[in-house]
């Protein structure tokens, strides 16, 4: 079972325009208790760039044994999307609760939720 807070490699292709592309890590943000369809809401992860420090929707993720990331990365909450579970290729790890709260706060910024 795929659960909230888990990091997975996700095949995001095909894409259009500026949508984040290719197979890359993503964090599952959908609730474990909802959904009838085999879909998960995910936030794609990209390489960290210093400029992202000024963007509150880009959540910095340091690599560690728990999350399974190989390098400093960013959860791009502006690119949140629902994907079929068939796109989830391989489990990498897990984000701790406080980082999941930061990811949720990043999504809230993007949708102006208060």
Order of alpha helices (4+ residues) and beta strands (2+ residues): beta-beta-beta-beta-beta-beta-beta-alpha
